[in-house]
Amino acid sequence: MNSSTGTPNSHQLADRKIQHLELAQKSQTDKFGLDSRFNYEPLFYAHESQGDWKTSFLGHELDFPLWVSSMTGGTVLAQTINQNLSRLVGKYRLGMGLGSCRPLLESDDRLKDFDLRRNLSDSPFFANLGVAQVEELLDQGKVHLIHEMVKRIEADGLIIHINPLQEWFQPEGDKFKKSPLVTLKNFLETAKYSVIVKEVGQGMGPKSMKALMDLPIAGIEFGAFGGTNFSLLENLRSDQANNKESLIHVGHTAREMVSFVNALGNHNKEIIISGGIKSPLDAFELLNLCQSRSLVGMAYAFLKPASESFEVLENFYLSFRDAMLTARGLLEIKGE
């Protein structure tokens, strides 16, 4: 490299050209590999002016519109995963939802898995329970245990996951006595903190989304079809032949759910778009299509790097962020 100009010297240029020749055959593309969702506009982009993508969510200022979605809790490995994730979220001012905090309702034996506030600074941080546990504690007159748990881990609020299909597939699953909508209405009368409602891999249809918009909740996380599907997961746990499998494949994609949100018009709910986001371009597209204040939520993509080390996780995030920022400079959604 020429130290005075920052340009490569003749030997470096020659090496690069040799690499180009060696890799040219492997670099052939055809029209069937084209991502046709976007217009590519290279004339309006400069690498040095990439900028940032700051946003806000439920009163918190974030440096990037990314939410680490609920994953795991109550296992030995969860402590390592959650510690690494919370360090990332705190360092880069993102948002985070925990995996199910159900173990904390019974004892504090696994409190270290969930006691993460010291890593998070003022990033939004939400506890998580299944609607079945909420229904049970309401029926028992013990809903205060939920409020105490949220306070104990210094969470900003609670995510309630709605999972009737998962519970139906689960051999030891909970059976709802009331519809989730009734349980949510009853619980919200007692909660003095923000509540987010999410699904766990099937997404939700337009009637369910409209019903949620009418509730005094703070936000909705999609948990759409296309990512980790807990109905499929529970079916894989069962070794018995059954006729349930076709129901695994019902639900709604994140893109479809964005259209539901847009069709509902003005509302005061904030949206976490999650489920089936496989790449930075998926995230870029959905954030641009959604007309409400929104973040993109990801879980499985963070799981492996978070299990390895903080450094691996950090490198994964920075690469993902850089690709989204580059997309914002170079691409436009077709039809906009």
Backbone torsions as a table, in degrees:
resi	resn	phi	psi	omega
1	MET	NA	131.6	175.4
2	ASN	-70.9	112.6	-172.8
3	SER	-66.3	-26.6	-177.4
4	SER	-81.0	-29.1	-176.2
5	THR	-114.5	-15.4	-177.3
6	GLY	76.9	11.1	-179.6
7	THR	-98.8	153.0	-179.2
8	PRO	-69.0	148.5	177.1
9	ASN	-83.4	-179.9	-173.0
10	SER	-64.9	-36.0	179.7
11	HIS	-67.3	-40.8	178.8
12	GLN	-65.9	-40.1	177.2
13	LEU	-62.8	-41.3	179.7
14	ALA	-64.2	-43.3	178.2
15	ASP	-61.1	-41.6	-179.5
16	ARG	-63.2	-43.2	-179.1
17	LYS	-64.6	-36.8	176.5
18	ILE	-62.9	-42.9	177.4
19	GLN	-61.1	-42.2	179.0
20	HIS	-59.1	-44.4	-179.9
21	LEU	-64.6	-41.0	-178.2
22	GLU	-67.7	-32.6	-174.0
23	LEU	-97.7	-5.8	-174.3
24	ALA	-58.7	-41.6	-177.6
25	GLN	-65.3	-36.0	179.8
26	LYS	-76.7	-7.7	-173.0
27	SER	-105.9	16.8	179.3
28	GLN	-76.5	139.9	176.8
29	THR	-123.2	166.2	172.3
30	ASP	-135.7	170.3	-172.6
31	LYS	-65.4	-21.4	-178.1
32	PHE	-74.7	-14.5	177.0
33	GLY	-92.2	2.5	-176.1
34	LEU	-74.0	133.8	171.4
35	ASP	-85.3	103.6	-170.2
36	SER	-91.6	13.2	-180.0
37	ARG	-76.1	-17.3	-167.5
38	PHE	-126.8	154.1	161.7
39	ASN	-92.0	131.9	179.6
40	TYR	-97.3	118.8	-172.4
41	GLU	-123.6	80.3	-173.2
42	PRO	-74.2	-14.7	-174.6
43	LEU	-75.1	-9.9	-172.0
44	PHE	-116.0	21.2	-172.1
45	TYR	-123.6	138.7	171.6
46	ALA	-132.2	133.1	-178.1
47	HIS	-59.7	-34.6	-175.3
48	GLU	-77.9	-7.9	-179.0
49	SER	-117.5	34.1	-176.8
50	GLN	-63.3	-35.5	175.6
51	GLY	74.9	-161.8	-179.8
52	ASP	-127.6	-173.5	-178.3
53	TRP	-143.1	62.4	179.8
54	LYS	-72.7	151.1	178.4
55	THR	-155.2	-179.9	174.7
56	SER	-131.3	154.0	-179.4
57	PHE	-149.7	119.6	179.5
58	LEU	50.1	42.2	176.3
59	GLY	84.8	-0.4	179.3
60	HIS	-102.3	137.1	175.1
61	GLU	-87.0	125.1	-179.1
62	LEU	-113.8	148.7	177.6
63	ASP	-84.6	-12.2	-179.2
64	PHE	-159.5	144.8	-174.1
65	PRO	-81.9	61.2	-176.2
66	LEU	-128.6	134.7	179.1
67	TRP	-119.7	125.3	174.3
68	VAL	-80.8	106.3	-171.8
69	SER	-76.0	160.5	-175.8
70	SER	-56.1	133.1	-179.7
71	MET	-127.4	-73.1	-166.7
72	THR	-142.7	152.6	177.4
73	GLY	-162.5	152.9	174.5
74	GLY	83.0	15.9	174.8
75	THR	-128.2	162.7	-179.7
76	VAL	-61.4	-45.0	-179.3
77	LEU	-64.1	-27.8	-177.8
78	ALA	-58.9	-33.4	-178.6
79	GLN	-62.5	-45.1	177.9
80	THR	-64.4	-46.2	-178.9
81	ILE	-61.0	-49.8	-176.3
82	ASN	-68.2	-34.8	176.4
83	GLN	-63.2	-45.3	179.6
84	ASN	-65.3	-43.5	179.5
85	LEU	-63.0	-44.1	-177.8
86	SER	-67.6	-34.3	174.7
87	ARG	-62.4	-42.7	178.2
88	LEU	-62.7	-47.3	-178.0
89	VAL	-61.5	-42.7	179.2
90	GLY	-67.7	-41.0	-177.4
91	LYS	-67.1	-37.9	-173.9
92	TYR	-110.0	13.2	176.1
93	ARG	49.9	65.9	176.1
94	LEU	-110.1	-161.7	175.0
95	GLY	-126.7	158.5	-174.7
96	MET	-148.5	135.7	170.4
97	GLY	-115.5	135.5	179.4
98	LEU	-75.9	162.5	164.4
99	GLY	-71.7	179.2	-175.2
100	SER	-54.7	127.0	179.5
101	CYS	-93.2	17.0	-177.5
102	ARG	-52.0	-38.9	179.3
103	PRO	-57.6	-28.2	-177.9
104	LEU	-73.8	-15.1	176.6
105	LEU	-73.5	-21.0	-175.5
106	GLU	-102.6	-35.4	179.1
107	SER	-165.4	174.7	176.9
108	ASP	-102.6	19.5	-177.8
109	ASP	-59.2	-33.3	-178.0
110	ARG	-110.5	26.0	-178.1
111	LEU	-59.0	-34.1	-178.7
112	LYS	-61.5	-25.8	178.1
113	ASP	-65.7	-28.1	-169.9
114	PHE	-115.8	-13.6	-175.0
115	ASP	-84.2	82.3	-168.0
116	LEU	-118.5	-1.9	-172.0
117	ARG	-55.3	-35.9	-177.6
118	ARG	-61.0	-24.2	178.5
119	ASN	-85.1	-14.5	-163.7
120	LEU	-103.3	-9.9	-175.3
121	SER	52.3	-124.5	-178.4
122	ASP	-105.3	19.7	176.7
123	SER	-67.0	145.8	178.2
124	PRO	-64.3	135.7	-170.4
125	PHE	-144.0	119.7	-173.0
126	PHE	-122.8	134.5	170.1
127	ALA	-72.7	175.3	-173.3
128	ASN	-151.6	132.3	172.8
129	LEU	-140.7	153.0	173.3
130	GLY	-77.6	150.6	-179.4
131	VAL	-63.3	-25.5	177.8
132	ALA	-64.2	-41.6	178.3
133	GLN	-67.5	-37.1	177.9
134	VAL	-63.4	-45.3	178.3
135	GLU	-59.8	-44.9	-177.4
136	GLU	-62.4	-44.5	-177.6
137	LEU	-71.3	-32.7	173.2
138	LEU	-62.6	-45.0	-179.3
139	ASP	-64.2	-32.3	-177.7
140	GLN	-87.2	-2.6	-176.1
141	GLY	69.1	27.8	-176.9
142	LYS	-118.2	26.2	-177.0
143	VAL	-61.8	-21.4	178.2
144	HIS	-59.7	-25.2	179.0
145	LEU	-63.5	-33.8	177.0
146	ILE	-67.9	-48.0	-178.3
147	HIS	-62.2	-38.6	178.9
148	GLU	-67.2	-37.6	178.9
149	MET	-64.6	-44.7	178.7
150	VAL	-59.3	-43.5	179.9
151	LYS	-67.7	-39.0	-175.6
152	ARG	-62.5	-37.6	-179.5
153	ILE	-96.3	8.3	176.4
154	GLU	57.9	40.3	177.1
155	ALA	-80.0	155.5	177.3
156	ASP	-81.4	-14.3	-178.6
157	GLY	174.6	-164.1	-173.8
158	LEU	-131.1	133.5	167.6
159	ILE	-94.4	128.0	173.4
160	ILE	-107.7	117.9	-179.7
161	HIS	-93.4	136.4	-176.6
162	ILE	-103.4	114.1	-169.6
163	ASN	-143.5	51.9	-178.5
164	PRO	-62.1	-35.0	-178.6
165	LEU	-71.5	-41.4	175.8
166	GLN	-58.7	-45.8	-179.2
167	GLU	-63.3	-34.1	178.7
168	TRP	-67.4	-38.7	178.5
169	PHE	-73.7	-30.6	-174.0
170	GLN	-71.4	123.9	-177.5
171	PRO	-54.8	-37.8	-179.9
172	GLU	-106.1	25.3	-173.4
173	GLY	-67.3	155.9	176.1
174	ASP	-77.5	145.9	177.9
175	LYS	-110.3	126.6	-177.5
176	PHE	-74.9	133.3	172.5
177	LYS	-86.5	-27.3	-179.8
178	LYS	-127.0	161.9	175.9
179	SER	-69.4	151.2	176.2
180	PRO	-55.0	-33.4	-179.3
181	LEU	-62.9	-42.9	177.9
182	VAL	-63.9	-44.5	179.1
183	THR	-61.2	-43.4	178.9
184	LEU	-60.6	-45.8	-179.9
185	LYS	-59.7	-43.2	-179.1
186	ASN	-67.2	-40.4	-178.8
187	PHE	-68.2	-41.3	-176.3
188	LEU	-63.2	-22.4	176.5
189	GLU	-69.1	-17.6	-176.9
190	THR	-106.8	-17.9	-172.1
191	ALA	-87.4	134.4	178.1
192	LYS	-113.6	23.0	178.7
193	TYR	-135.1	172.9	-177.2
194	SER	-70.5	139.8	178.0
195	VAL	-123.7	131.9	173.9
196	ILE	-114.8	140.4	178.1
197	VAL	-113.7	135.6	179.7
198	LYS	-139.7	161.0	170.6
199	GLU	-101.8	179.2	-172.1
200	VAL	-128.5	34.9	174.0
201	GLY	131.1	-6.8	176.0
202	GLN	-106.2	-20.3	-171.5
203	GLY	76.4	-169.7	-179.4
204	MET	-141.9	146.3	-179.3
205	GLY	-82.2	176.7	-173.0
206	PRO	-64.1	-35.2	179.1
207	LYS	-67.9	-40.6	177.1
208	SER	-65.2	-41.3	179.1
209	MET	-64.4	-40.0	178.4
210	LYS	-64.7	-41.4	179.2
211	ALA	-62.7	-39.0	177.6
212	LEU	-66.7	-39.0	178.8
213	MET	-61.2	-26.7	-178.4
214	ASP	-85.2	-6.8	179.8
215	LEU	-92.3	155.3	178.0
216	PRO	-81.3	56.5	175.5
217	ILE	-101.1	163.0	-177.5
218	ALA	-85.7	-33.4	-174.9
219	GLY	-164.1	172.9	-179.7
220	ILE	-131.5	131.6	169.1
221	GLU	-108.0	132.7	-171.5
222	PHE	-65.9	-53.4	-169.4
223	GLY	54.4	47.4	-169.3
224	ALA	-75.3	168.0	177.6
225	PHE	-70.5	136.9	178.1
226	GLY	125.9	-13.6	175.8
227	GLY	-111.6	-144.7	176.1
228	THR	-63.8	126.0	-176.5
229	ASN	-115.6	112.6	-173.6
230	PHE	-76.2	-19.1	171.5
231	SER	-66.8	-44.5	176.0
232	LEU	-63.4	-42.3	-179.6
233	LEU	-58.7	-46.3	-179.2
234	GLU	-67.4	-35.8	177.9
235	ASN	-64.7	-35.5	178.0
236	LEU	-68.3	-27.0	177.5
237	ARG	-71.8	-22.5	-177.3
238	SER	-89.5	136.0	179.0
239	ASP	-104.4	15.9	-179.2
240	GLN	-101.6	140.0	174.4
241	ALA	-67.3	138.9	-179.4
242	ASN	-152.5	174.1	-179.9
243	ASN	-107.9	22.5	-174.7
244	LYS	-87.1	-19.2	-163.3
245	GLU	-57.8	-33.0	-177.6
246	SER	-61.6	-28.0	-179.3
247	LEU	-72.6	-15.9	176.0
248	ILE	-60.4	-30.8	-168.1
249	HIS	-96.5	16.1	174.2
250	VAL	-96.0	157.4	177.9
251	GLY	140.2	-159.7	-174.2
252	HIS	-142.5	137.7	178.7
253	THR	-76.8	164.4	178.1
254	ALA	-61.6	-39.3	179.5
255	ARG	-64.1	-41.1	178.5
256	GLU	-63.7	-40.4	-179.1
257	MET	-69.7	-32.0	172.6
258	VAL	-59.3	-40.6	178.9
259	SER	-64.9	-35.2	176.7
260	PHE	-63.0	-45.7	-179.3
261	VAL	-62.2	-45.6	-179.7
262	ASN	-62.8	-38.2	-178.9
263	ALA	-68.3	-25.3	-179.3
264	LEU	-77.8	-10.9	171.8
265	GLY	72.5	-147.8	-174.0
266	ASN	-65.9	133.0	176.3
267	HIS	-160.6	169.2	-177.9
268	ASN	-108.8	26.4	-179.3
269	LYS	-97.3	143.0	174.1
270	GLU	-102.3	148.0	-166.0
271	ILE	-118.7	133.8	168.4
272	ILE	-109.0	112.4	-178.2
273	ILE	-86.7	108.5	-177.7
274	SER	-140.0	158.7	179.7
275	GLY	108.2	103.7	175.2
276	GLY	83.1	16.5	177.6
277	ILE	-85.8	104.4	-171.5
278	LYS	-99.0	-15.4	-172.4
279	SER	-152.2	163.6	174.6
280	PRO	-57.7	-31.4	179.6
281	LEU	-71.2	-35.1	173.4
282	ASP	-59.5	-46.4	-178.9
283	ALA	-63.9	-45.1	179.8
284	PHE	-60.1	-45.4	-178.5
285	GLU	-62.3	-48.8	-173.9
286	LEU	-68.8	-37.7	177.0
287	LEU	-63.4	-36.3	179.7
288	ASN	-75.4	-29.3	179.5
289	LEU	-77.5	-30.4	-175.7
290	CYS	-75.6	128.1	-176.7
291	GLN	-90.0	-4.1	177.3
292	SER	-99.8	162.2	173.8
293	ARG	-60.4	126.4	-171.1
294	SER	-149.3	155.6	169.2
295	LEU	-120.8	163.7	171.3
296	VAL	-103.4	131.5	-178.5
297	GLY	-107.0	136.8	179.3
298	MET	-137.7	143.4	179.4
299	ALA	-125.3	-69.1	-172.0
300	TYR	-57.2	-38.0	-178.0
301	ALA	-60.2	-29.3	-179.9
302	PHE	-87.0	-14.8	-169.4
303	LEU	-63.7	-51.1	-177.5
304	LYS	-65.0	-50.7	179.0
305	PRO	-61.8	-36.2	178.7
306	ALA	-67.5	-27.4	178.2
307	SER	-75.1	-23.4	-176.3
308	GLU	-84.3	-61.8	-179.9
309	SER	-169.9	164.1	176.9
310	PHE	-64.2	-38.3	-177.5
311	GLU	-63.8	-42.3	177.4
312	VAL	-63.8	-43.2	178.7
313	LEU	-62.6	-44.8	-179.8
314	GLU	-62.1	-43.7	178.8
315	ASN	-63.2	-38.8	177.1
316	PHE	-61.4	-48.0	-179.1
317	TYR	-61.8	-47.0	-177.2
318	LEU	-62.4	-37.4	176.8
319	SER	-65.5	-42.3	179.0
320	PHE	-63.8	-45.7	179.5
321	ARG	-61.6	-44.8	-178.9
322	ASP	-61.2	-39.6	179.4
323	ALA	-66.6	-39.0	178.1
324	MET	-67.0	-40.0	178.5
325	LEU	-66.0	-38.5	177.1
326	THR	-65.5	-42.0	176.9
327	ALA	-59.5	-41.2	-179.0
328	ARG	-62.8	-31.1	179.8
329	GLY	-80.8	-26.0	-171.3
330	LEU	-108.6	-20.5	-168.7
331	LEU	-120.1	152.2	169.3
332	GLU	-129.5	142.8	176.9
333	ILE	-69.3	130.7	179.1
334	LYS	-63.2	137.3	179.5
335	GLY	95.7	-12.8	179.1
336	GLU	-81.2	NA	NA
